[in-house]
Amino acid sequence: MKKYSLEIAVFMGGAIVMVYELVGSRILAPYVGTSTFVWTSLIGVILASLSLGYWLGGKLADEEPNLSNFSWLLFFSSVLIFLTWMFKETILDMTSIIVDNRWRALISAIILFVPASFFLGMLSPYAVRLKLDNIKVSGKTVGNLYALSTLGSIVGTFLAGFLLIPTLGTNQILLLLALLLSLTALLVYRGRTWWLKLSLALLLLILLIFGVNPTVVQAANFVDLDTQYSRVWIYDMERDGQMARVLMKDDKPQSAMYLESNELVFFYAKFYNLAEYFVPDMKQALMIGGAAYSYPKYFLQNYPGVNLDVVEIDPKLTQLAYKYFALEDHDDLKIIHDDGRIFLNNNQKKYDVIFGDAFASYYSVPHHLTTIEAVERIYDSLTDNGVTIINVISAIEGKTSDFFQAEYTTFNQLFERVYAFPVNYPENPARVQNIMLVAVKGDKSFDFNSLDPEIQGMLDHLYLNPVINDALILTDNFAPVEYYINKIQ
């Protein structure tokens, strides 16, 4: 194996770079989300770091090429990934003072990922110099090593996405990467290796302490894990004088339940009950976005006999809902694990009500559910007098209203009537808040009066000013949702 140690090192370096980059998105997600801005920052920073590493690695290799120095590059890369694991929360907490999410994502990525990526970039050119012993076959040598590095990157990409991230937690993956780099340094080194063996023993000890279980209980009633689609935190907290259990996905709370009450925790979710006013005889309902199934549980309890289909993209969230959020099987409940847009594209069933709760985060709005093409599929999936109720986070008026204005205009292209109910601050439509966008199919008119005082209280939130329909219509071709959302901060 020593004979091919350089080839193994180059392959491992290529694989680890890609795993490190993909895991980086999970590290950043709870603090800055998973928007295009975040991915742009992460990819750009790592590419820039690798480029600098290529340049300096080639320069150092020409000055004094030897296996000892190469093994030190591997070892320093290992240490820097270990430091990423050790200080990631501290650094991300420190960057919270940065208001603009784009700058916070960029600066966080620079601090966390530049050092290790820079050293990893030095590996390939240094290895090339060590292998160049015959100028006549230099092209072949360079081509072979860079092919191995690229092959490693391909393997690392699929390994991270299909196996490591869904199976192991972020902490375990970072420690595993550090351990693999130290082992590779040990393979390459040609001298006394007591320092490498000591570091390996330390890494193995830490890895054993944290284990390979993806669910890491870091404190009482706290769970931190990765699913195939996102990073998830589950924790208990006091809210409005009651203990509540919260599921936070990426950067914002997604669902919650009171531990000793069946009431809804989040006020905006109660506005989904407007469905009983707009479609009092509803029989079939669909909800896009399940998370911890807080509203579906409430709906089944309060509207017996109404069938509810829930489309949730992440099967792991459903498992967590059963385990931590008291979700139970129900005759009127059908759970479908699929992307909401893909489900709508293929759906042939007709629903009286379609609830949308996939826009729960400022920075992780699935743009493909906001477009005119998605709205068309929602329209086609409703009965003749059906209604869709969508949760939108935005302002209705002013500088931070772009997302609402665009979404309202997009729905208004197809639906006969579109209403807006600002949830939190109905008296101040210029404030960012939850807005329930209600789009009605058919020509039925409403007087917005109800004998139910709770429903009437919600109806009183109706936004009465006309919405100017000159905003951009969102399309699959062009939907700058994240640009609009960034103004909300």
N, C-alpha and C positions, 0 to 999 in steps of 0.2 A: 504493500500500500504506500510505503514511503516513496516508491518510484513515481507514483502518480499524485503525490501530495499537492503539487501546484495546481494540477487540473482539478482536483477535489476542492481545493480552496477557492478557485475561481468560480466553480459551479455553486458552491455554498454561498459565496458572496452575492452572486446574482439572485439566488433564491431568497436569501435573507433580506435583501433590499426590498423586494416586492412584498414579502410578508410584513415587514416593518412598516411599509407605506400603507398597506390595507389596515393593519392594526391601528396605525395612527389615526385613521378616521374614527375608530371606536373610542380612542382616547379623547379626541376633541369633541365628539358628539354631545356628551352631557353638558358641555359648557358653551359651545358655539353652534350646535346643530349639525346638519348634514347637507347644507345647501350647496349650490354650485360655487359660491364664494369660498366655502370651506375646502372643497375638493381642489379648486384652483390654487388656493394657498398651499395646500399640502403637496400637490404634485409639482407646482412651480418651485417650491423651496427645496424639495428633495432632488429635483433635476439640477437646480443650480448648485447644490452641494456636491452632487456627483461630478458635475463638470469641473468644479474647482479641485475635487479629489483626483480626477483624471490628470489634470494639468500638473499638480504638485507631485503626484505619484510618479509620473513619468520623469519629472525633473530629479527627484530624489533617487530614482532607480539608475539614472545615468551617472550619478555621482559616486555611489557606493552600493552596488547591488549585492545583497547576500541574504540567505534564508533567515538569518537571525533577525534582521530588520523587518523582513516580511512577516515573520511570526509576531513581532511586536505590533505591527499594523493590525493584524487579526485580533490580538489581545486587547489593544486600545479600543477597537470597535466593540468588542464584547463588554468592556467596562462602561463605555458610553451608553450602550443599550441598557445595561444594568442601571445606570444613573437615570435614564429615562423612566424606568419603572419606579425608581425610588422617589423621584421629585416631581412626577407629572401633575399630581393634584395640587401641590404647593405652587407650582408655576402657573397653572391654570387659574387658581384662586387669585394670584397676584395680578394676572392680566384682566381681572374683572373690572378694574378701574377704567379700562378702555371702553368707551361708550359705543363707538362704531364697530359693529360685529365683524365687518370686513377686516379692519385693522387688528382687532383682537385675534381673529383666526390666523392672520398672517404672522403677527408677532409671536403668538403661541407656537406656531409651526416652526418658526426660525429658532426659537430658544430650545424647543424640545428635540427637533429632528435634524438640524444642521450638523451638530458634532459627529454623531454616529454615521450619518449618510456621507459626510466628507471623508471619513476614514475608509468606509466601505468603497467609495469611489477610487481610492488610491490602489486598491488590490489588483485590478486587471492590468493597468500599465506596468506596475512593478513586476507582476508575474510574467508578463511578456518579455521584459528585459532579462529576467532570470533564465528564460527558456531560449533566448536568442544566442545560440552558440555557432550558428552557421548562416551567414548572410544569404546564401543561395536559397534557403528554404524559409526565410524570414516571413514572407507573405503567408505561407502555409501555417507557420507557427502562430502568427497573430490571428489569422482566420480561425484556427482551431480553438484558441483560448477565448476569443470573443463569441464564438458559437457556443462554447460551453457556458459562458456567462449568461448569454441570452436564453439558452435552454434552462439554466437554473432559474432565471426570472420567470419563465413560463411555468415551470414546475411549482415555484413558490406562489405564483398567482393562483393557480388552481388549488394548491394545497391549502392556502389561507382561506379562500372563499368557500371551498366545498367541505373542508375537514376541520382545520384548526379553529377558526372563529366560531362555527356552530358547536364545536365540541369542547373547546377549552376557553377559559376566561382570558381577558386582556393581560392580566398580570402573569398568568402562567405562560402565555405565548412569549412575552418579552423575556422572561427568565429562561425559557427554553432556547430562544435565539442567542442570548448571551452565553449559555452553556455550550451550544453547538459551535459558536465562534471560538470559544476557549479550547474546545476539543480539537478543532481544526488547527489552531495555533500550536497545540501540543504535537499534532501529527507532523507539522512542517518543521518545527524547531530541531536544531541539530546540536544542542548542547545540554547542559544540566537544566532540569525542568522542575526544580522544587517549587519555584514561584507559580508556575502554571498549575501544578498539582494542588497547591494550596488554594488557589483561586477556584479551581474546579470543585474541590471539596466544599468550599464555602457556597458556591452556586448550587450544588446538589443539595446541601443542607437547607438552603432557603426554599428551593423548589419542593423539597419534601415537606417542609413546614406548611407551604401554601397548598400542596397537593395538586392533583390533576382534576379535581372536581370543579366544573365551571361555575358553580354557585359558591361564592365566597361570602360567608357571614362575617362581616367586619365589625359589627357591633350588635347589641341586642335588637332584634326585630329589624335588621337591615340586610338586604340581599342585593348583590351586585353581580350581574351575569350578562353574557352576550348571547343573542339569538342569531339566526341566519340573517336577519334584517337590521338589527339595531342593538344598542346597549341599553340595558334595563336596570333601573334601581327600584326596589320595593322597600318601603319603610313605613313605620307608624309615627303619627304625630297628632298633636291636639289641634282641633279646628272647631271653632265656634262652641267651645266648651265640651266637645265630645272627642273621643279618640277615633282617628280615621286611619285607614291604610291606603297608601298612595302608590301608584305605579307611575314612575317617571321614565319616559322613553326618549332617548336622545337628550334634548335640552329643556323639556317642559313636562309638567305633570300631564298625564294622558287620561287617567281614570283614578277614581278613589271610591271608597265605601266607608261608612261608619261601622265600627265594630259591634255596636249594640243598637243599631237602628237601621231601618230599611229606607230612610229618606235619602234623597240624592245629595251628594256633597257639593257639587258644583252647581251654582245657581243657573247658569246658562242651560244646563241639561233639562231643567224643568220646562223650558220653552218648547221642547219637542212635543209636549202635551197639547200644543196648539193644533196638533193633528186631529184631535177629537172635535175641535170646532170646525175646521175646514172640511173634514170628512167624517162626520159622526157615525156613519155606518161602515167604517173600514173593516175589511176582512183579511186583507193581505198587506203586510208591511215588509219593507226591506231597510236594513241599516248597513251603510258602507263605513266600516271602521268599528272594530269591536273592542280592541285593547283589553281592559279587564272586565268588560261586559257590564259596566255599571248601569247604563240606561237600559240595555236589553233585559236585565233582571227586573228592573223597575217596571218596564213595559209589560212583561209577562204577568207580573203580579197585579197590575192595575187595569189591564185590558184583557181579561180572560176570554178565550175563544178566538182571538185574533192571531193568525199565524205570522210569525216573525222570522225572516231569513236574515242572517248576519254574515256579511262578507268581511273576513279578516285575513289579511295577507300572510300573517305570521302565525304558523301553527303553535310555536312555542308560547306565544302570548295566551293562546287558548288554554294550553296546559297550565300556565301560571294562574290563569283565572280560576280554573278548577281547584288548584292547590291552595291559593292564597286569598281568593276573592269570592268564595262561596258560590261559584257557578255550578249549577246542577243541570242534568239532562231534563228536558221538558218536552211534552208532546207537541207544543206549539212552536218550538224553537228548532230551527235548522241552521247549522253552522257550515259555511262554505269557505274553505281556505283558498283564496285567489286574490289577485290584484283587482281592486275595485273597477278599474277601467276595462280590464280584460273580461271580467264578469259581465259588465254592461254590454260590451261588444257582442258577446255570445248569448245574452239572455233572451229568452222567448216568453217568459212569464210576465203577467201584468200585475202591477201592485197598485193599491189605493194610495199608499204613502211610501215615499223613499226618504229616509233620513240620511244626511251626510255629516259625518263627524271625523273626516280625515284631514281637516285643516287645523288640528289642535295646537300646532306649534308655529311660532313666528317664522322660524328659519327652515322648516322642513315640509313646506307645502308641496304635495305631489301635483305638479303643474298639469299633468295629463288628465287630471280630474276637473280642471278649471275651464277647459276650452269649450268652444262651440260644438265641437264633435262629441265631447263627453255629454254636454247638455242635451244634444240631440238624442243620444242613447237613453238618457234619463227620461226625456219626454216620451220616447217610444215605449218605454217600459212601464208607463203609468196607464191606468184606466182612464176613461173619457173625462172624468171629473177628479182625477187624481191630483196629488200635491206633493211637492218635494220641499223639505225643510233642511237647509244647509247652514251649518255653523261657520261663520266667517269672522276672522279677527282683523279688525281694521277700524278706522274712523269712517263715518258717513260723509262728513264734510271736511274741508281743509286740506292741509299739506300731506296728511297721512291717510288720505282716503282713496288713494289711487287703486288699491287692490279691490276695495268694495265697489268703487265706481265701475271698474272694468268687469268685475263679476256680475254686477247688476245689469250692465249693458249687454253682456253676453247672454244671460238668461232671458232678458227682455226681447231678444231676437226671435225666440221661439214660443215662449209661454205667453198666454193671453193676459195674465195678471202677475205682477211681481211686487211683493211687499217686503219692507224691512222693519225689523223690530230690534232696536238697540237695547241690549239687555241690562248693562250695568249703569249706564249714565244716559237715560233717555232724554234728560233735559239738556244734555251737552253732547250733541252729535259730532262735535269736533274731537272728542276724546277717543283714543284707541280702546276698543272694547269688543266683547263678543256681540256679534250681530246675527240674528236669525233671519236668513234670507228665505222667504216663503214664495215659491213660484207655483201658480195654480193653472192647471190645464182645463180648458173649457171656458164657457161664458157665464158660469154661475157668479152672481154678485153676492156681496157680504155687507152686513151693516155693522159688524164688529161689536156686537152686543151679545153677552152670554149671561145666563142665569147662574152659572157657576162663578162665584166671586174670585176664585183663584185664576180661572181662565180669563175672566174679565180684567184682572190685574195685568195679565200678560198682554192682552189686546190693547190696553191703554198705552203700551209702549210703542204702538204703531208710529212710524215716522211719516209725518203728514206732508212735509215739504216735497215738491216735485224733484225727482232725480234727473239731472240733465243727461240725456243719452248721447253724449258726444265723446265718451271715453273709448279707448281701444277695445275692440272685440277680440277676446283671447282665442287663439287658434292653435292647433297642433304645430303649425309652422312657426308661430311667433307668440309666445306667452311669457313676457318678462316678469313673471310673478315674483321672483326673488329680488329683483330690482325694486319693485313696489314694496315688498315686505321690509326691505332694509331701511326704508324711510320711517318705519313704525317705531324704531328704538326710542 
